[in-house]
Amino acid sequence: MNAWWQLWSGLFSPKTCDWIISEGLKLPSQPGMVGHGHETVRNENKRLSTIRWVKREGRLAQIWDRSVELFQEANYNAFGFDLSTLREMQFTEYQARPGGQQDYYTWHEDLTWATNTPYQRKLSLVIQLSDPADYDGGDLQLQQEPPERRHLRTRGTAIVFPSFHSHQVTPVTRGTRYSLVAWHEGPNFR
């Protein structure tokens, strides 16, 4: 058990990952933003990616349900945070673009400590959807006691970590990396 993260290697089958990718690509796309809530901006010096918001209802509803279970299990095993709801899920695409441009997301946290709401992101979930042979670069890296690289690149792997844990996605130099990201909120930390 690790205090910085909980990991399930290869939890989702390749067939399920292909299905999530297929469904995710049908959703409306937009550029990846930085910031939270009403304070999001496009900043290509910090992040370059394509995102699609996944709704709770619809074809990917079962992934929402499974994600809630993962958050609950991780929280019980390692964190013990006061949680309330899973509010957002994002299908994210990082690719090596024509002309040599590479998608990435520099070091960041998934919560902001300065918030005017009674809730904040407490736990983050990343599900690795792509086969590691389909892309180079695009490594999810965690700053504190990271899991081995091979585990984070294993298709179908899910990892949950505190949203204040700094992490990044390195530039994709070939191909495309798809992932599913979600955040479980709770009352503000005290």
Helices and strands as residue ranges (DSSP letters): E 6-8, H 14-24, E 30-31, G 37-39, E 47-48, E 50-53, H 61-74, I 75-79, E 85-95, G 98-100, E 104-108, E 119-128, G 132-134, E 135-137, E 140-142, H 149-153, E 158-162, E 167-169, E 172-187
